[in-house]
Amino acid sequence: MAVRSVAVRSAALKKRRVNDSPLGRAFDLQTRAQLDAEIARMFYTGGLPFNFARNPYYVSSYYFAANHVLGGYVPPGYNKLRTILLQQEKANVERLLALDCFGEVKNKQFIANLLKEVIDEVGHQKVVQVITDNVSNCKGAGEIIEGMFPHIYWTPCVLHTLNLALKNICAAKNLETNQETYDVCHWITEIYGNALQINNFIMNHSMRLAIYNRFSPLKLLSVADTRFASIVMMLKRFKLIRRALEAMVMSDEWAQY
């Protein structure tokens, strides 16, 4: 025990000497170490992946703060992040992505020219693939790009392909030519419809949603009707929260509600 106490005192004394040295005072090493500890604690207690430290906006935010006088600055809180700042960033992304195609004929050449502009901006040597929907003008644009740049491949969107296939297999309107397959696979649309009804029943009422949130840390997912992938994601989430839903509807709180 005596040896350990001596070692601890020695390490503390060495640390104090470093912090009190001219170099330590010049770079304020103790304050920097404390800030490192606070940031690390944020990662550990918030369950943030260590890979988040490689996010360029994580780095740039601290760089900006370090190079500006921001006395009394307080980071944005829960409400500001989910309302004002979220709306601002959405508008910013829309400005970056928006392209006014009003009055343009959206044929394969027009789309190919748009793709080429982006490829030229990035550098064709850095591009290996372009992905679009499966409609004929997008497919034609992909073929034009492949002709211009032999090393770049056009690929149809897999999710769009799956979505089209699912609609073709499970749609009742195709019964005349698709009766056998429909009989085997139409249960997919029935399960999706049931899950969507439950999802909306809870999410569209604040009291029901509040009760649900007490039983599950996982959120219900909103679904885009036109995307097959979102259907799969919603059904996968329902598998994960099944026990929570069962506990919710059997609870005294739900019965009273």
Summary of the structure (lengths in Angstrom):
residues: 257
radius of gyration: 28.3
end to end distance: 61.4
largest distance: 89.4
contacts: 559
relative contact order: 0.04
helix: 74%
strand: 3%
